[in-house]
Amino acid sequence: MAIRVLIVDDSRFFRKRITEILEADKELQVIDTAENGAEAVERVARHDIDVVVMDIEMPVMDGITAVRKIMAQNPVPILMFSSLTKEGAQATLDALDAGALDYLPKKFEDISKDSDEAKKILRTRVHDIAKKAYLARIRRKADATASAAVQRPQAVPGKAPAGKATFPADIRLVAIGTSTGGPAALQTVLTTLPANFPYPMILVQHMPGTFTGAFAQRLNQQCNIQIKEAENGDVLKPGCAYLAPGGKQMLLSKRGETLSLVIQDSVPGQTYKPCVDITFESVAKHLPGKVLGIILTGMGADGREGCRKLKQTGAVIWAQDEASSVIFGMPASVIEAGLADSVVSLTEVGETLVRGGR
């Protein structure tokens, strides 16, 4: 059965272009288009839509307002198009706060220099968030016929225990890696932590360089702990989280007992900028066995090899469960490799960090 897509943009040319790109995949069907947010709200109510692909800046009703209305009235996965400017970053983060699941740059050359690759990424992203919606519908149907008892999410069979995570006894650092769905996931986790949280944290979120500064500022306003975009030479302090800057790589350095960060340019051929694997492998080298590594929602497998290095040094690894992940790719890759000590829900991540930090 084809994935039914609604395209929302005030440019007729862009609507036509995106329609052609998506319908090159026989499993994707553009069921309708809309010129503005108000039309989008009406179309979603009228049709059985699987995914909405929507611009942010539009007349009559902007994309952010439309996301809020759609999520309040007829929730459906929404992929936003955004510009990679400072203003675009703020608007995109507003759209994610409103309930959009993911975003892509509107200029295809910002996605990939290879036009065919950029088109493939767009189609893949639509498939992935449509799968999330499908799984959610299946769960709702199961819940409707199940008993009132709450069932805990189960781990991948034979790979890691589901349920309450164990907080490691001897750690000096919490390292978190995430991608698609990460902004909301990090917000959920970090807002639970008290100002006196006793460990430093490093955060690797796949994001463009123009987004990470705005994202760190937003998190800092929302959280009790301090959050900043990481800078070269930052000395890690308890109760502070350091977000890897987009387009760069973040490494750990250790001199005596002092932990600090090294921010360096990515080299050609590195897919993710920042990259969870690169950061985690650096952490494993300089702080063996004294790290809690956490992989949250995200597409692909970035973080798996970094977790492997951490695990080899005796670190403890948590992976987010499928039920609470927007995209289960990154956590699933860690679980299936047998690297996760615990598979936990998103809310449990924050709760256990709080308990372990007391």
C-alpha positions in Angstrom: 0.0 0.0 0.0 1.4 3.4 -1.0 2.4 6.0 1.5 0.0 8.9 1.0 1.7 12.3 1.1 0.5 15.9 1.3 2.9 18.6 0.0 2.5 22.1 1.3 4.3 25.1 -0.2 3.3 28.5 -1.7 5.4 27.8 -4.8 3.6 25.9 -7.5 7.0 25.1 -9.1 8.3 23.6 -5.8 5.1 21.6 -5.2 5.5 20.1 -8.7 9.2 19.4 -8.2 8.7 17.6 -4.9 5.7 15.7 -6.3 7.9 14.4 -9.2 10.7 13.4 -6.8 8.5 11.5 -4.4 6.4 9.8 -7.1 9.6 8.4 -8.7 9.2 5.9 -5.9 6.2 3.7 -6.6 5.5 3.3 -2.9 5.0 7.1 -2.5 1.8 8.8 -3.7 1.2 12.5 -3.5 -2.5 12.5 -2.7 -2.9 16.3 -2.7 -1.1 19.7 -2.4 -1.7 22.9 -0.5 -0.5 26.5 -1.0 -0.5 27.5 2.7 -0.9 26.3 6.2 -4.7 26.9 6.4 -5.2 24.7 3.3 -2.9 22.1 4.9 -5.0 21.9 8.0 -8.2 21.4 5.8 -6.5 18.8 3.5 -5.3 16.7 6.5 -8.8 16.7 7.9 -10.3 15.7 4.5 -7.8 13.0 3.4 -6.3 9.9 5.0 -2.7 11.3 5.0 0.4 9.4 6.1 3.0 12.2 5.9 2.9 15.9 5.4 5.9 17.6 3.7 5.6 21.3 4.5 7.4 24.6 4.1 7.7 27.0 7.1 7.3 30.4 5.5 3.9 30.7 3.7 1.2 33.3 3.4 -2.3 33.1 5.1 -1.0 30.6 7.7 2.7 29.8 8.3 4.0 26.3 8.7 4.6 26.5 12.5 0.9 27.5 13.2 -0.2 24.8 10.8 1.8 22.2 12.6 0.2 23.1 15.9 -3.3 22.9 14.5 -2.7 19.6 12.7 -1.2 18.0 15.8 -4.1 19.2 17.9 -6.8 18.2 15.5 -5.6 15.3 13.3 -2.0 14.3 14.3 0.1 13.1 11.4 3.9 12.9 10.9 5.2 16.2 9.4 8.5 16.8 7.7 9.5 20.5 7.4 11.6 22.2 4.8 13.8 24.9 6.3 16.5 27.3 5.3 20.0 26.9 6.9 20.1 30.4 8.2 20.1 31.6 11.8 16.5 32.7 11.4 15.7 29.4 9.7 17.2 27.6 12.7 14.9 29.3 15.1 11.8 28.7 13.0 12.7 25.0 12.5 13.2 24.5 16.2 9.8 26.2 16.7 8.3 23.7 14.3 9.8 20.8 16.1 8.5 22.1 19.4 5.1 22.3 17.8 5.2 18.7 16.9 7.0 18.2 13.5 9.0 15.1 13.5 11.9 16.1 11.2 13.3 18.7 8.8 15.4 18.9 5.7 17.0 21.9 4.0 14.8 23.4 1.3 17.8 23.9 -1.0 18.8 20.5 -2.3 22.4 21.5 -2.6 22.4 21.9 1.2 21.3 18.2 1.5 23.9 16.8 -0.9 26.0 18.0 -3.7 24.8 15.0 -5.7 21.2 15.8 -6.8 20.2 12.2 -7.1 21.5 11.5 -3.6 19.5 14.5 -2.2 16.3 13.1 -3.8 17.0 9.7 -2.4 17.5 11.2 1.1 14.1 13.0 0.8 12.3 9.8 -0.2 14.0 7.8 2.5 13.1 10.4 5.2 9.4 10.2 4.1 9.5 6.4 4.3 11.0 6.5 7.8 8.6 8.9 9.4 5.7 7.1 7.7 6.8 3.9 9.3 6.8 5.6 12.7 3.1 6.6 12.1 2.2 3.1 11.0 3.8 1.5 14.1 1.9 4.1 16.2 -1.4 3.1 14.6 -0.7 -0.6 15.2 0.0 0.1 18.9 -3.2 2.1 19.3 -5.2 -0.8 17.8 -3.4 -3.2 20.1 -4.1 -1.0 23.1 -7.7 -0.8 22.2 -8.1 -4.6 22.4 -5.6 -5.2 25.3 -6.4 -5.2 29.0 -6.0 -2.1 31.0 -2.7 -3.3 32.4 0.3 -1.3 31.2 2.8 -3.4 29.3 6.5 -2.4 29.5 8.3 -2.2 26.1 10.3 -5.3 25.3 13.9 -5.4 24.1 15.1 -7.1 20.9 15.0 -10.8 21.9 18.2 -12.0 23.4 20.0 -8.7 23.1 19.4 -6.5 26.2 17.0 -6.4 29.1 14.0 -4.1 28.9 12.8 -2.1 31.9 14.7 -0.2 34.6 18.2 0.8 33.7 21.1 0.4 36.1 23.1 3.5 36.8 26.8 2.7 36.8 28.6 3.2 40.1 31.8 4.8 39.0 31.4 7.3 36.2 32.8 10.8 35.4 30.9 11.6 32.2 27.5 11.1 30.5 27.7 11.0 26.7 24.5 11.1 24.5 24.2 10.6 20.8 21.1 11.2 18.7 19.7 12.3 15.4 16.2 12.3 14.0 13.8 13.1 16.8 16.7 14.2 19.0 15.8 17.8 19.7 12.6 16.8 21.5 14.2 13.7 23.1 17.1 15.8 24.5 14.6 18.4 25.8 12.7 15.6 27.5 15.8 14.2 29.2 17.6 17.3 30.1 14.7 19.2 31.5 14.3 16.5 34.2 17.9 17.1 35.6 18.5 19.3 38.7 20.9 22.2 38.7 23.3 20.2 40.9 23.5 17.2 38.6 27.0 15.9 39.6 28.4 14.9 36.1 29.3 16.8 33.0 27.5 15.7 29.8 28.4 15.8 26.1 25.7 15.8 23.5 26.1 14.9 19.8 23.0 15.8 17.8 23.1 15.6 14.0 22.5 19.2 13.0 23.8 21.9 10.7 26.3 24.4 12.1 23.7 27.2 11.9 21.3 25.3 14.1 23.4 24.0 17.1 24.0 27.4 18.7 20.3 28.3 18.6 19.4 24.8 19.9 21.9 25.0 22.8 20.5 28.5 23.8 17.0 27.1 23.7 17.8 24.1 25.8 19.7 26.4 28.3 16.6 28.5 28.7 14.5 25.4 29.4 16.8 23.4 31.7 18.1 23.7 35.2 21.5 22.5 34.2 23.7 24.7 32.0 23.8 23.9 28.3 26.2 25.5 25.8 27.4 24.9 22.3 30.9 23.4 22.8 33.9 25.4 22.1 37.5 24.4 21.6 39.2 24.2 25.1 36.0 24.0 27.1 36.8 22.4 30.5 34.1 20.0 31.5 32.2 20.9 34.6 29.5 19.0 36.6 26.0 20.2 35.9 26.9 21.4 32.4 26.1 19.8 29.0 28.2 20.6 25.9 26.5 20.3 22.5 28.8 19.4 19.6 28.8 22.2 17.0 27.3 21.4 13.7 29.7 20.8 10.8 32.6 20.0 13.3 33.8 17.0 15.3 34.0 17.1 19.1 36.8 15.1 20.8 37.7 14.6 24.5 41.0 15.5 25.9 42.4 14.7 29.4 45.3 16.3 31.2 45.8 15.0 34.7 42.3 14.8 36.1 41.0 17.7 33.9 38.7 16.9 31.0 38.4 19.3 28.2 37.0 19.4 24.6 38.8 19.7 21.3 36.7 21.0 18.4 38.1 20.3 15.0 37.0 20.4 11.3 35.6 17.3 9.7 37.8 15.6 7.1 36.5 14.7 3.6 34.5 11.5 3.6 32.9 11.9 7.1 29.2 11.4 6.7 28.1 12.9 10.0 29.2 16.3 11.2 29.2 16.0 14.2 29.6 12.2 14.4 28.7 10.1 17.5 31.2 7.4 16.7 34.1 9.9 16.5 33.2 11.5 19.8 32.5 8.2 21.6 35.7 6.6 20.4 37.6 9.6 21.8 35.8 9.3 25.1 36.7 5.6 25.3 40.3 6.4 24.7 40.7 9.1 27.4 38.1 7.9 30.0 38.0 4.1 29.9 35.2 2.5 31.9 34.0 5.7 33.5 31.3 6.7 31.1 27.6 6.2 30.6 26.9 6.2 26.9 23.3 6.8 25.8 22.0 6.4 22.2 18.6 8.0 21.6 16.3 8.2 18.6 17.9 8.6 15.2 18.3 7.3 11.6 21.1 5.0 10.6 23.8 3.4 12.8 26.0 6.3 13.9 27.0 5.5 17.5 27.2 1.8 17.2 31.0 1.6 16.7 31.6 4.3 19.3 29.5 2.3 21.8 31.5 -0.8 20.9 34.7 1.0 21.8 33.1 2.3 25.1 31.8 -1.2 25.9 35.3 -2.7 25.4 36.6 -0.4 28.1 33.9 -1.3 30.6 31.5 1.6 30.0 27.7 1.1 30.5 25.5 1.7 27.4 21.8 2.5 27.3 19.6 2.5 24.2 16.2 4.1 23.8 13.4 1.7 23.2 11.4 1.5 19.9 8.1 2.6 21.4 9.4 6.0 22.4 11.8 6.6 19.5 10.9 8.7 16.5 13.2 6.6 14.4 14.6 3.4 15.9 17.7 3.1 13.6 20.5 4.3 15.9 19.2 2.6 19.1 18.3 -0.6 17.2 21.9 -0.8 15.7 23.4 -0.7 19.2 20.9 -3.2 20.6 21.2 -5.7 17.7 25.0 -5.6 18.0 24.6 -6.7 21.6 26.1 -3.5 23.1 23.2 -2.2 25.1 23.2 -3.0 28.9 19.6 -1.6 29.1 16.8 -0.7 26.7 14.8 2.1 28.2 12.0 4.5 27.4 12.7 8.1 26.9 11.1 9.2 30.2 13.1 6.5 32.0 16.4 7.9 30.8 15.9 11.2 32.6 14.4 9.6 35.7 17.3 7.2 36.1 19.8 9.9 35.5 18.2 11.9 38.3 18.2 8.9 40.7 21.8 8.0 39.8 22.9 11.6 40.3 21.8 11.8 43.9 
